[in-house]
Amino acid sequence: MTLRIRQAGRAIVLDDENRVLLVHFGLAGRRSVWVTVGGGLEPGETHEQAARRELAEEAGLDVPELGPPVWTRTHRFDPGIRWDGQTEHYYLVRTRHFDPQPRHSWAQLNAEGVTAIRWWAIEEIAESEELFAPRRLAELLRSLLRDGPPLEPIDVGV
């Protein structure tokens, strides 16, 4: 059996105080999780184009260029979802702090499973009982801030 793996582009949006912008994703009856802004590729899109489109749709942020690709992640979805899993490419985005103003309506975002969007300090993530993706998000962000972007994207696991 061939797995149906969706391709996705994501943005690690860090503000001037090194807070990260995350969206809360959850569908009825499924685990909810805080994730970076992003989503699946539309036909003909690159990972970078998808990340930029999702930044506008989910956060109202227009960026002419993304920073470097820094992470990749492949994970399986819970049974019963159209796709078996997803491979994500993460791009670094540095910006001034802003209040997210999604271009999509909340009805559109809710239909996709997005229920909230907010800035998180790394320490908040480390101390939270919430579920984050990637699971080691606080550790990965600390490393990214300490060491800078890697020369090649690193696989961050689940």
N, C-alpha and C positions, 0 to 999 in steps of 0.2 A: 504494500500500500504506500502510495506517495503522499507525503505530508504536504498540506496546503499552507505554505509559509508566506505571510504577507510581508512586504517591505515597508519600512517606515522611516521618516526623518524626524529627529527631535532636536530641540535647542536647550542647552544649559544656559539659562538667562541669569546672569549675575549682576546685581546692582553695585553702586559705589560703596556699599557697606558689606559686600560679599554675601548678601542674602540671595537665595535662589527662588525663582518663580516656579511654582508647582500648581498643577491642576489635580483636583480630586476626581477620580474616576470610579464609578460603581454602577452596576446594573442590578435590578431587583433580584434577590436570591443569590448574588455572587459576592465574592470578597471585594471590598473597596480598597483603593490604593491611591497614594499621591505619586504623581509622575511628572516628568518635565513636559513642557509644552511640545506638542507634536502629534503626528498621526500617520496613517497609511498613505502611500503614494497613489495618486490618481493616474490614469493611463497617460503615458508619455512623460511623466514627471521624473525628475531626479530626486535623490534623497534631500539634497540641499533645497530644491524648489519646494518640496513638500514641507520641510521645516519652516521656510519663510512664509508659505501660505498659512500654515497652522498658527504661526506667531500672530498674524493679522486676525485670523478667525477667532482664536481662543483668548488672545491678550490685547489685541488692537495695536500691536507693535509692528511697524514697518522698518525693516532693515535692508539697505541696499545690498549688503554683503554679510554673510555669516563669517564668524571666526573659523579657525581650523577644525577639522573633524578630530575628535579626541577619544571617543569611545565607540564600541559596538556592543551589541547585546542581542542574543537570540534566546527566546523563551517560548514555552508551550502555553497555550490558553487552556482554561477549564473546558471540559467537554460541553458540547452543545452550542458552541460559537461557530460562526461560519468558517473561520480559519482555524487551523490546528496550532498555529504559533505565529511569531513575528520576529523578524530581524530588523534591528533599529540601528541607525547611524546617528550619533550625537555630535552637534556642532556647538562650539562655545560662542556665546553672545555676551558682550559687556555693554551695559547701558546705565544711564542715570536711573534712579528710582522713579517709578511712575505708578499711577493707579491704573490697573488693567481695565480696559474698556473693550471687551470682545466685539468684533464685527458681527459675529453670529449672534442671534437672539438667544436668550437663555432657554427658550423652548427648543431651538435647534441644538444647542449644546447638551441639554438634558437628554434629547433623543439619542445622542451619541454616547451618553453615559457620564458626561462632565457635569458635576454638581457644584463645584466651587473652584476658585482660583485665588491664590494668595502667596505672599512672600514668606519664606522660612529662613531663619538664621540656622547655620549649621548646628549649633548647640541644641536648638529646638528639635531638630531632626534626630540628633543623637539621643536625646532624652525622651522622645515621644514613644508612645505605645502604638502609634499609627503604623500602617504598612506603607513602605516606600519601595519604588522601583527605580533603579536597581536596589536590592536589599541593603547593600553596603553604601548607600548614597552619601551619608555623612563622611565616612572614611575616604571615599572617592573624591568628594569635593575638597576635603582638606589636602589631599595629595595633589590635586590639580592646582590649587592655590599656592601650595608650597613649592612645587616643582615646575609649574607651568605646563603648557600643552605638550604632550609627547610628540616625538618625531613622526610616529605612525599611530593611528587609533589603537587603543588597547581593548581587548575583550574584557568586559566588566562582570561577566557571569550573570546569573539570575538576580 
